Amino acid sequence: MDIQMWEQKAKELHHLEKLKNECAARAQEIKKELIHLSGGQSYRGENFVFTCHMRRGPIDYKRIPELRSIDLDRYRKSYVTAWKLECVRKK
């Protein structure tokens, strides 16, 4: 394995993840501003439509007494592989 190449790619991924988080935070700020500007209502501009919709919340299975004796793991889908990169030392 080429350790220098690996470090370079890890550094690049770390930078992109940081940018993604910064962009996501800014997007949330702008969304709040749009909600305020549209008076909390769906709005149609010249080029964009900003729509408010409600969806039902998730089910809290732990609050259903009938399910306490049932092994819900039998009904789980397959495992999902996830990778996480953490910066352990600044260069």
Backbone as a ProteinNet text record, in pm:
[ID]
protein_1_A
[PRIMARY]
MDIQMWEQKAKELHHLEKLKNECAARAQEIKKELIHLSGGQSYRGENFVFTCHMRRGPIDYKRIPELRSIDLDRYRKSYVTAWKLECVRKK
[TERTIARY]
85.3	0	89.9	50.8	121.9	68.2	141.2	92.6	75.7	163	150.3	23.1	-7.5	-130	-251.8	-246	-357.2	-379	-270.7	-280.3	-336.9	-294.1	-342.8	-493.3	-537.6	-680.8	-761.6	-706.2	-775.4	-788.1	-682	-684.6	-788	-794.2	-892.1	-1034.3	-1058.6	-1191.4	-1228.5	-1135	-1159.4	-1200.3	-1129.1	-1160.1	-1299.6	-1332.8	-1463.7	-1577.3	-1555.5	-1657.3	-1681	-1573.2	-1586.2	-1665.6	-1633.9	-1708.2	-1855.7	-1880.3	-2018.3	-2095.8	-2034.1	-2101.4	-2125.7	-2027.9	-2045.4	-2157.4	-2161.9	-2267.6	-2404.2	-2410.4	-2537.4	-2586.2	-2494.3	-2532.3	-2582.9	-2515.6	-2558.2	-2692.6	-2712.4	-2839.8	-2953.8	-2931.9	-3034.4	-3065.1	-2961.5	-2982.3	-3066.7	-3033.2	-3107.5	-3250.6	-3269.1	-3404.9	-3489.1	-3430.1	-3502.2	-3538.4	-3445.6	-3473.6	-3587.6	-3588.3	-3696.4	-3830.7	-3829.9	-3953.6	-4004.5	-3913.6	-3951.7	-4004.1	-3930.3	-3969.7	-4104.2	-4134.4	-4261	-4373.4	-4347.8	-4451.9	-4492.1	-4401.2	-4431.7	-4526.6	-4542.1	-4634.4	-4555.2	-4612.6	-4553.1	-4552.1	-4453.5	-4439.3	-4388.1	-4439.2	-4395.1	-4335.7	-4207.8	-4141.5	-4138.2	-4052.8	-4040.1	-3973.2	-3874.3	-3795.3	-3799.2	-3855	-3852	-3986.8	-4013.4	-4130.2	-4078.5	-4119.7	-4079.1	-4203.4	-4206.6	-4327.4	-4312	-4413.8	-4420.2	-4509.1	-4460.3	-4543.2	-4515.3	-4614.1	-4602.5	-4596.9	-4519.4	-4518	-4530.4	-4580.2	-4599.8	-4464.9	-4455.6	-4331.9	-4308.8	-4187.4	-4156.9	-4229.2	-4245.7	-4311.2	-4208.7	-4243.5	-4157.8	-4196.6	-4129.7	-4165.2	-4148.7	-4059.8	-4038.2	-4159.5	-4248.4	-4368.2	-4486.2	-4468.9	-4577.6	-4559.5	-4643.8	-4625.9	-4633.5	-4713.7	-4729.1	-4600.6	-4511.2	-4388	-4270.5	-4288.2	-4176.8	-4127.1	-4216	-4176.7	-4134.3	-4134.8	-4099.3	-3958.6	-3879.2	-3743.5	-3750.7	-3742.7	-3754.4	-3632.7	-3520.6	-3402	-3428.6	-3524	-3559.8	-3611.8	-3661.5	-3723.4	-3632.9	-3511.3	-3417.5	-3368.3	-3337.6	-3274.7	-3127.7	-3056	-2913.9	-2834.1	-2714.8	-2624.5	-2587.7	-2561.6	-2515.2	-2372.2	-2282.4	-2143.8	-2127.7	-2067.8	-2045.4	-1899.2	-1844.6	-1706.4	-1705	-1612.8	-1600.7	-1452.5	-1419.3	-1282.7	-1272.8	-1176.3	-1154.3	-1011.4	-992.9	-860.2	-803.8	-693.4	-635.9	-520	-469.4	-359.1	-358	-351.5	-347.1	-207.9	-201.8	-72.7	-62.6
-118	0	124.4	221.4	349.2	440.9	452.1	528.1	676.1	730.7	872.4	898.3	809.7	822.5	809	712.1	691.1	815.7	871.5	993	1109.7	1121.3	1229.4	1216.9	1095.9	1073	1092.2	1049.3	1067.8	1216.5	1291.6	1436.6	1503.2	1460.2	1515.6	1484.1	1359.8	1321	1400	1416.4	1492.1	1635	1696.5	1832.8	1840.4	1744.7	1744.6	1721.6	1634.2	1610.4	1738.7	1810.4	1937.1	2037.4	2048.4	2138.4	2099.2	1968.3	1919.5	1961	1946.7	1984.8	2134.9	2213.3	2357.9	2397.1	2331.1	2359.6	2319.4	2206.5	2161.1	2259.9	2311.5	2409.3	2537.3	2581.5	2703.1	2680.4	2562.5	2531.2	2538.6	2490.9	2498.7	2643.9	2726.9	2869.3	2933.4	2905.1	2963.6	2912.7	2783.4	2728	2801.4	2829.7	2904.7	3044.3	3106.4	3238.8	3232.5	3130.8	3115.6	3093.1	3013.5	2990	3122	3201.1	3330.8	3422.5	3428.8	3517.5	3477.7	3348	3302.4	3296.1	3347.7	3349.9	3212.1	3116.9	2981.4	2906.8	2954.8	2894	2843.7	2751.3	2713.5	2837.4	2847.2	2968.6	2934.1	3005.9	2988.2	3119.6	3115.9	3232.3	3222.1	3300	3294.3	3165.5	3119.9	3004.2	2886	2906.5	2801.2	2788	2667	2639.8	2585.8	2645.6	2605	2549.1	2419.2	2351.5	2299	2324.2	2270.4	2146.6	2038.7	1918.7	1850.5	1784.2	1713.1	1563.9	1493.3	1347.9	1288.5	1170.3	1104.3	1066.8	1075.7	1042.3	892	852.8	709.6	645.6	516.6	441.8	408.2	433.6	399.1	258	158.8	19.6	-20.8	44.3	10	41.8	126.2	162.7	69.5	-29.3	-121.8	-248	-264.8	-378.1	-514.1	-526.2	-654.2	-697.3	-603.3	-636.4	-666.9	-648.4	-670.4	-814	-908	-1049.7	-1100.5	-1013.7	-1054.3	-1007.2	-1097.7	-1064.5	-990.8	-858.3	-777.5	-790.8	-840.4	-859.6	-957.7	-1046.8	-1142	-1068.6	-948.8	-874.2	-764.7	-757.2	-656.8	-693.3	-589.9	-610.7	-641.1	-669.8	-703	-586.6	-618.7	-516.4	-416.9	-295.7	-190.7	-157.8	-154.2	-119.4	30.7	87.6	232	257	360.2	398.3	537.5	561.3	692	727.8	847.4	895.7	1003.7	990.5	1089.5	1139.6	1268.6	1326.4	1308.8	1236	1210.9	1305.2	1370.5	1464.2	1563.7	1690.9	1796.4	1801.4	1819.9	1836.9	1976.7
0	0	0	-77.4	-84.6	24.5	135.9	252	220	137.4	102.2	21.8	-70.6	-149.3	-58.4	35.4	128.5	213.3	267.9	350	269	144.3	57.7	34.9	6.2	-18	110.4	224.4	352.5	384.6	358.6	382.2	292.1	167.1	72.9	117.5	158.7	206.1	330.4	422.5	545.3	510.9	418.4	374.9	312.6	226.1	159.8	259.2	357.4	460.3	540.7	571	644.3	561.7	432.9	344.1	336.4	327.7	320	444.3	562.3	686.8	693	647.4	645.3	549.2	434.9	337.4	392.5	461.4	519	624.6	705.9	807.7	741.9	638.5	567.6	499.4	443.1	378.9	479.5	602.6	706.4	742.5	749	777	667.7	543.2	430.7	429	460.9	465.5	569.7	686.8	790.3	740.9	667.7	611.9	510.9	425.7	327.1	396.4	502.4	577.9	634.3	690.7	745	634	522.3	412	350.3	353	293.9	396.7	516	618.8	666.4	657.8	703.3	611.3	489.9	392.7	271.9	198.6	70.1	-18.2	-104.9	-185.9	-324.7	-422.5	-560.4	-607.8	-643.2	-699.2	-850.2	-913	-1058.8	-1103.9	-1030	-1072.4	-976.4	-858.9	-757.7	-688.3	-641	-557.8	-425.4	-315.6	-181.1	-113.7	-91.6	-45.8	96.6	177	312.1	309.4	365.6	375.2	507.9	559.3	686.4	657.4	736.8	725.4	864.5	869	997	1057.3	1187.9	1257.5	1262.3	1299.2	1308.3	1426.4	1420	1527.2	1634.4	1760.5	1872.9	1918.2	1858.3	1882.4	2028.4	2102.5	2243.1	2329.4	2279.6	2356.5	2329.4	2243.2	2210.5	2295.5	2397.2	2488.5	2419.1	2316.8	2247.1	2176.8	2150.2	2078.3	2170.3	2300.2	2393.9	2393.1	2369.4	2371.5	2233.3	2134.3	1998	1965.8	1907.7	1865.8	1732.1	1736.2	1614.6	1523.9	1576.1	1492.3	1378.1	1398.7	1291.5	1168.5	1187.1	1078	1021.5	1072.8	1022.3	883.2	806.3	676.2	698.9	592.8	602.2	659.1	709.5	761.3	652.3	694.8	605.3	645.3	549.1	577.9	571.9	674.9	680.2	714.3	656.3	682.6	741.5	835.3	898.3	902.7	860.8	864.9	971.8	1062.3	1166.5	1157	1178	1179.2	1320.1	1332.1	1463.2	1493.8	1389.5	1408.1	1294.3	1328.2	1225.3	1165.7	1033.1	965.2	914
[MASK]
+++++++++++++++++++++++++++++++++++++++++++++++++++++++++++++++++++++++++++++++++++++++++++

